[in-house]
Amino acid sequence: MLEQATLNHAARVLAATAEPLPADIALRQYFVAHPYLGGRERRAISRALFTYFRWFQWLDQRASPQKRVEQAVALHEKFTADPKSVKPEALAARAVPAWLSEEMDLPPDFFLELQREPALWLRARPGTAGHLAAQLRDCVPTPRAPDALHYCGQQDLFRTAQFHEGAFEIQDLASQLVGLAAAPNPGETWWDACAGEGGKMLHLADLMANKGLIWATDRSVRRLENLKRRAARAKIFNFRTAPWDGSAKLPTKTKFNGILIDAPCSGVGTWQRNPHARWTTSLHDVRELAVTQRALLEHVAGSLKARGRLIYSVCTLTRTETTAVADAFTAAHPEFEPAPLSSLGTDRSSLFLWPHELHANGMFVAAWQKKS
Ligand SMILES: C[S@@+](CC[C@H](N)C(=O)[O-])C[C@H]1O[C@@H](n2cnc3c(N)ncnc32)[C@H](O)[C@@H]1O
């Protein structure tokens, strides 16, 4: 049973999501406005809110917000105790919007994973995962990525000394696999064209042992400012930032060994972590974003050196934003050949990373090499 105070707080945040505000932003704003709420209360409110959106289509919309949150939590507890208690057909019909079946295959295990609480993944600095796990405790390694740790403990990791010393980043496993797919070498010159707050850029820099240069661009200057703060904490210096709005007017004439386009997308792969987005994202968004993704690839393609590598990634699984974008680029660019993702242990040149296989976000990654 949830405490009444948690139900009331969750109901107030829900009202803000109807404004409409994305749930994570509504939650952040609510916590800023209610600084007296402690860590335990914040965690309980966040869980209640995200559980609500995970079970949204099961809830009696005529009931009060508090009652609906209670219904969602009861469903979640029943499902957690016995995942088979919810029929696969019910999950397929209610866990995601109907339009999604037009855009992707939907295996039953995908739905089971979507309804679970998401895992928290860390990326230790290269070669230090064992040491970090011993310090933080409650960490489980994975054979899929050498520096990744699944954190199962209860500490607020942002308050640990290790975080402030830059000993790790909070980074989802699927995102770490994108960095490994790029596999940059020390001393090379790379362009992370949609670098955002630098999650993947910091990983590329670590893989390059802080040697060489990464151009980190994004259309959001605010995100690039956060990237610089994160890089300072991690003592990463082999990068420079510049704003770039994705247009044909490029930020530099540099020719690169590698370019990463971690493109803006519909985010279907993050729907376990961010379930509110299931009910605010549309097929129209998917189609519009695919146009942007194609344009981003088109605009950077001329900036690669001969034999340079182009990596395309999105945290979504829709056909329109994944294989269709990759196939269109391959067809339009005979000067590029699809390149095997050998660092991920496959000879395929594109890969879906499934949430139910990784217990992490879903992503798609594709690679090409420019012919000499
Ligand atoms: C998926 S996020 C990048 C996440 C980041 N690479 C990371 O690993 O933390 C996509 C980024 O693309 C940026 N973006 C959106 N539209 C853009 C455009 N037209 N040109 C350049 N960047 C764009 C967004 O600001 C956002 O930071």
The ligand as an SDF file (V2000), in Angstrom:
LIG
                    3D

 27 29  0  0  0  0  0  0  0  0999 V2000
   19.3410   11.3210  -28.8540 C   0  0  0  0  0  0  0  0  0  0  0  0
   19.7680   12.9030  -28.3630 S   0  0  0  0  0  0  0  0  0  0  0  0
   21.4990   12.8230  -28.2030 C   0  0  0  0  0  0  0  0  0  0  0  0
   21.9770   12.1370  -26.9580 C   0  0  0  0  0  0  0  0  0  0  0  0
   23.4740   12.1790  -26.7730 C   0  0  0  0  0  0  0  0  0  0  0  0
   24.1910   11.7400  -27.9520 N   0  0  0  0  0  0  0  0  0  0  0  0
   23.9180   11.3290  -25.5950 C   0  0  0  0  0  0  0  0  0  0  0  0
   24.4200   10.2150  -25.7970 O   0  0  0  0  0  0  0  0  0  0  0  0
   23.7590   11.7790  -24.4590 O   0  0  0  0  0  0  0  0  0  0  0  0
   19.5950   13.8050  -29.8280 C   0  0  0  0  0  0  0  0  0  0  0  0
   20.1710   15.1960  -29.7970 C   0  0  0  0  0  0  0  0  0  0  0  0
   19.9680   15.7610  -31.0740 O   0  0  0  0  0  0  0  0  0  0  0  0
   19.7710   17.1410  -30.9120 C   0  0  0  0  0  0  0  0  0  0  0  0
   19.0730   17.5940  -32.1040 N   0  0  0  0  0  0  0  0  0  0  0  0
   17.7730   17.5540  -32.3720 C   0  0  0  0  0  0  0  0  0  0  0  0
   17.5330   18.0140  -33.6070 N   0  0  0  0  0  0  0  0  0  0  0  0
   18.7250   18.3690  -34.1140 C   0  0  0  0  0  0  0  0  0  0  0  0
   19.1280   18.9020  -35.3380 C   0  0  0  0  0  0  0  0  0  0  0  0
   18.2590   19.1700  -36.3030 N   0  0  0  0  0  0  0  0  0  0  0  0
   20.4300   19.1440  -35.5150 N   0  0  0  0  0  0  0  0  0  0  0  0
   21.3390   18.8580  -34.5380 C   0  0  0  0  0  0  0  0  0  0  0  0
   21.0150   18.3340  -33.3530 N   0  0  0  0  0  0  0  0  0  0  0  0
   19.7130   18.0930  -33.1570 C   0  0  0  0  0  0  0  0  0  0  0  0
   18.9960   17.2990  -29.6380 C   0  0  0  0  0  0  0  0  0  0  0  0
   19.2280   18.5630  -29.0640 O   0  0  0  0  0  0  0  0  0  0  0  0
   19.5300   16.1540  -28.8080 C   0  0  0  0  0  0  0  0  0  0  0  0
   20.5290   16.6020  -27.9390 O   0  0  0  0  0  0  0  0  0  0  0  0
  1  2  1  0
  2  3  1  0
  2 10  1  0
  3  4  1  0
  4  5  1  0
  5  6  1  0
  5  7  1  0
  7  8  2  0
  7  9  1  0
 10 11  1  0
 11 12  1  0
 11 26  1  0
 12 13  1  0
 13 14  1  0
 13 24  1  0
 14 15  1  0
 14 23  1  0
 15 16  2  0
 16 17  1  0
 17 18  1  0
 17 23  2  0
 18 19  1  0
 18 20  2  0
 20 21  1  0
 21 22  2  0
 22 23  1  0
 24 25  1  0
 24 26  1  0
 26 27  1  0
M  CHG  2   2   1   9  -1
M  END
$$$$
